[in-house]
Amino acid sequence: MIAQQGNRNSRKSKWGEELFSRCLLFFLLNSFCRFFVDSGNLTRLLEKKSLCALGEVGLLFLYCLAVFIAKRCGKKFREKSEAESEKARFSYFAFFLFPLLLSAYLHRFFLPLLVSFLYFFFLASLFGFLLSGKFTYFGRKLRAFLSSVSCNYSLLFVLPFILIQMNRSNIALDYDSLRYGLRSAYILFSPEKGSHGVFSVLQAFFSAHGMLNAVYSYPKGLELLSAPLSFLPGYGFLLAFQIWIYLSIAFFLYLLARKRTGNPTLLLFFFFFLSSVGNMAITAKTDNLTLLVQLMSLYFYERGERKNSLAMLLFSYSLKPTAVVFSTLLLIGFFFDSLLSGKLASFFFFEKEGKKHFSLLGSSREGSTPLFLCALFFTSIVTLRTFLITGLPFSTTFTGIFKAIGFRVKWPFNLDAHVDYSGEKSGGEALFSFTKRVFCFLFYPVGEDMAHVSIAWSGAAFPFLLYLALRQGFREICCKVSAYASFVRGKFVKNAVQRSAGSTASCVLLPVFLLLTFFSLLSFLMLWQIDGNYYILWECLALLLAFSGTKMRFSPFQKMIFPFLYVAAVLTTLVTSWAGAVGFTPIDPVNKGYYDHFSVEMEKQAERGSLPLFLKMAENPRNHVLAVSETPECFRIPCAVESITDVEGSGGSPGLFDDSLYFAWFLKWAKTDYIYMEKSFLEEEREERAKEMLIQMANLGILTEPEFANLTKKQESLPEYLLVKVNQPRLEYAWREEPYPALSSKERRDADTVSEWIERRAK
């Protein structure tokens, strides 16, 4: 009787789950189609460049399908002998590499991919040395892993996602990457004029270089790690480095999933469906490296190597300001896991017996002491830079807290973080806004506050993953409660033990996932602007938890969701990026192996008539230029360029426009050599304050030696652009708050010329 009742309940549960799956698929299909049209993605897909790119992806898909069918049939009719296994594995990797390397060459990405791989391998080997005391440790481990990988040809179908990111990296240069990620050679490691040698480069790292905006004082751990790649021609080498980070994230997710599920391949597919992570692979942002380090921390924690886990969390603080929040939440989650599992006493000091790590301070069982010390030293160096420049250890994130305990922000920085907008709303309005944001984030990221979500959206896959994760978490909690209830009743039977043991694979994930879920939802309520990349750690934890069941079974209808999610992910990834670029890098059958961004930019400058001024600023990479022009185009000038938007916009210090004395101080502090102005930019109404301040600077004799002649052969285009030199000796009087001396006749002519041009252009 009891068994029959249990069977009926089981059938009802399966029927309810099947019904929910059908409703979810219908809703996902409908919401995705509406999103794809309303967001403009369909229009971008129908552009010629996108259709050509889609054709390349289609050819690759046919290649993958042909290889998969051929190998599937070959396996069906003939079993390989043991002696052929190595040859089969070689052909397996060859089928993976051939289309990627061919495509990388045709799209001028081959040399950056190769050089960045060698450098990435060097860094990984250095990490292995700190971990084990042997420089060959990483190479041996990687070789052992590759030799143990089964030839699963279904994984070929993830190649389109990798190819999409590779083939468009050169042309998809986004705002933030051009702003600070790709310009380390000019704004981070460029010595001051007259300085030479290694010491001057180290000194340059701790200098602000006249960069006022908060983003330039963010933790620069990634830039420091990838510094050698910054001095190579083009931006492709730094972008290719991000591709290897992207693949490393997939690698560690695979390692974490092997113990949790019998089908880690399916987990990898769903990972590549997350364009929120994939689109970060073609930027110079630090999000993906931060995610990789956080997943490594989880990996080490599960292995019992708590010191290594803590070292990774500490290292993440040197990469991104928000890592202070999310990595600390991970640490709290680990603490709760140790508390709930009764291992609090061994929170930082536990490891499997017989495991040893190289240590300068002696043998250590809980992890590598050198790794921990290096992470501490590296993070300290990066944090010291932020402190010396701004006066705060971490900029923007905890400004209010640091001010409250006695820290003072250095002039001219303004690091107040405006994060909470819920206080301006009533309770009902805040609840409605929160519900709308969650819905839009999951299903329909269209709208003003969703602009940075739609370009880094987790796609239609995340709602399904979130459902699976919550289902698995609920089952695990029920198993724990059932086991505890049986224990209390004195009926701690074998089945309860097995159910509890079967869920221990995800016991670490559950408290961490629930904690990240709570604070992620809280951010929907508090933040003015939410970005899709804020939640990639939450999405990866949901992915791991969703596939943490030892016996993952999907109904036939649930399996129908997979093809839809695959197609949706390919289309979303193809037409979305942080730069808004469409298509791939143009194919060049005969090329030098990399994309020369500087030559391409010179051609663009020649077409628009500003090449002489561009070359004037670029003749010395150490020139400090304030650009009153469109962003991010002005950041392509190969010198230390700061936009006027950096000064007056978010993260800047708009109070400098309140008085000409303040702005003169800023020009002196920034050691500005030139101010570059564009007519179209000054004509915008929102730049009225900047226009007035520039006129005041001109009348004070600070803007001299105007150059706007011989820009093009057409006389009517002459006044389109203007480059003026900043009279630094005259700024000394403003710095000392002394009266300016009278203008010379030349200074007066220059002042009249510049002010007249600004007024005439801005009308």
BELUR-V50419 format. One line per field, one symbol per residue. phi: phi as a letter, one per 40 degrees, with the letter a starting at -180 (. if undefined). A space follows every 50 residues. Layout:
phi = ???
//
This chain:
phi = .ccccccccccccccccccccccccccccccccccccccgcccccccdcc ccccccccccccccccccccccccccbacccccccccccccccccccdcc cccccccfbccdcccccccccccccccccccbgbccdccccccccccccc cccccdccddcccdcccbdcbbccdccccacbbccbbbbcccdgcagccc ccccccbcfgccccccbcdbccccccddcccccgccccccdccccdcccc cccccccdcbbcbcccccdccccccccccccbbccccccccdcccccccc cccgccccccccccccccbadccdcccccccccccccccccgbccbdbba adcgcbbcacchcbcciccdccccccccccccccdccccbgbcbcgcbdc ccccchcbcccbcbbcccbcbcccbcdcccccccccccccccbacbhccb cccccaccgcccdccccccccccccccccccccccccccgbccccccccc ccbccbcccdcccccccccccccccbccbbbcccbccdccccccccbccc bcbbcdccccccdcccccccccccbbaccgcbgbddcbcbacgacccccc ccccccccgbcdcdcccccbdccbbbccacbcdcccccacbbcccccccc gcbcccccacccccdcccccfccbbbbbdccccccccccccccccccccc gcbbfcbabfcacccccdccbabbccccdcccccccfbcccccccccccc ccccccccccccc
//
